Amino acid sequence: MDETKEEARKHVRQLAAQFAERGDAVGWFDALYKEAAGNLEVIPWADLEPNRFFKSWAETTDLKGEGRSALVVGCGLGDDARYLHDLGFKVTAFDISPAAIEWAKRLHAETDIQFEAADLFEPFRGWLGAFEFVLEVYTIQPLPIEMRPRVIDSIASFVAPGGRLVVVTRGREDDEQPEQLPWPLSRLDLKRFDENGLNQTDFVEMWDDEDEQLRFIVEYERRVG
């Protein structure tokens, strides 16, 4: 694994632990983006390109936007939002970090992507059940495990009837205990989406040689009626 990226991940864990001690599970995101001050090496997931596992899945399934509304959850610097935009989606993207959103707006200023600073747990009410395609990449896994059901419920709430949701995450077996942040998801964790009225329509496993961890790419469809 790249030493610079591994050092960045260690720093993220330390920062997250510091905020957790204060009772703030999410404040470290904005602190990290502010601290980075334009330096991508500080942010281990910032590659200025779409997530390669999602991109591979999208190419395999011939994903096309065709003007459909899409929401990117925890968009960071907006690389996945830009990819969906280029595929023909009408994209809204949000992150809890205002610093990340301002950075994303600068990077993608020539697009009509709607970037918003927003809290997953207190979203704009007009977003609920409003999007034909929702993308979640690595947003669930860095949040405390005890918050996981609430996080999944909130993400599921954005999907319109008949709409689709794609989740990209590090994966683990149901009986495997996660050791450190980011905490991978199990198939059992993912069943929470089913409880939110979503049917699983695709499940793909990919192996990452870089960090020697499994990835799950999971597609869901919102049940109608």
QUINOR-V994084 format. One record per backbone hydrogen bond with DSSP energy under -1.0 kcal/mol. CO is the residue of the C=O (numbers start at 0). NH is the residue of the N-H. If there is no record, write none. Layout:
BEGIN
co:CO nh:NH
co:CO nh:NH
END
This chain:
BEGIN
co:1 nh:5
co:2 nh:6
co:3 nh:7
co:4 nh:8
co:5 nh:9
co:6 nh:10
co:7 nh:11
co:8 nh:12
co:9 nh:13
co:10 nh:14
co:11 nh:15
co:12 nh:16
co:13 nh:17
co:14 nh:18
co:15 nh:19
co:16 nh:20
co:18 nh:23
co:19 nh:22
co:25 nh:28
co:26 nh:30
co:27 nh:31
co:28 nh:32
co:29 nh:33
co:30 nh:34
co:31 nh:35
co:32 nh:36
co:35 nh:38
co:38 nh:41
co:39 nh:42
co:42 nh:45
co:50 nh:54
co:51 nh:55
co:52 nh:56
co:53 nh:57
co:54 nh:58
co:55 nh:59
co:56 nh:60
co:57 nh:62
co:64 nh:67
co:67 nh:89
co:68 nh:132
co:69 nh:91
co:70 nh:134
co:71 nh:93
co:74 nh:77
co:77 nh:81
co:78 nh:82
co:79 nh:83
co:80 nh:84
co:81 nh:85
co:82 nh:86
co:83 nh:88
co:84 nh:87
co:86 nh:64
co:87 nh:66
co:89 nh:69
co:90 nh:113
co:91 nh:71
co:92 nh:115
co:93 nh:74
co:94 nh:117
co:96 nh:100
co:97 nh:101
co:98 nh:102
co:99 nh:103
co:100 nh:104
co:101 nh:105
co:102 nh:106
co:103 nh:107
co:107 nh:110
co:113 nh:92
co:115 nh:94
co:118 nh:121
co:123 nh:126
co:124 nh:127
co:126 nh:129
co:130 nh:159
co:131 nh:163
co:132 nh:70
co:133 nh:165
co:134 nh:72
co:135 nh:167
co:139 nh:142
co:140 nh:182
co:143 nh:146
co:144 nh:147
co:146 nh:150
co:147 nh:151
co:148 nh:152
co:149 nh:153
co:150 nh:154
co:151 nh:155
co:152 nh:156
co:154 nh:157
co:155 nh:158
co:156 nh:128
co:157 nh:130
co:159 nh:162
co:162 nh:221
co:163 nh:133
co:164 nh:219
co:165 nh:135
co:166 nh:217
co:167 nh:137
co:168 nh:215
co:169 nh:184
co:172 nh:175
co:184 nh:171
co:185 nh:189
co:188 nh:191
co:189 nh:192
co:190 nh:194
co:192 nh:197
co:193 nh:196
co:196 nh:222
co:198 nh:220
co:201 nh:218
co:203 nh:216
co:205 nh:214
co:207 nh:211
co:212 nh:207
co:213 nh:170
co:214 nh:205
co:215 nh:168
co:216 nh:203
co:217 nh:166
co:218 nh:200
co:218 nh:201
co:219 nh:164
co:220 nh:198
co:221 nh:161
END
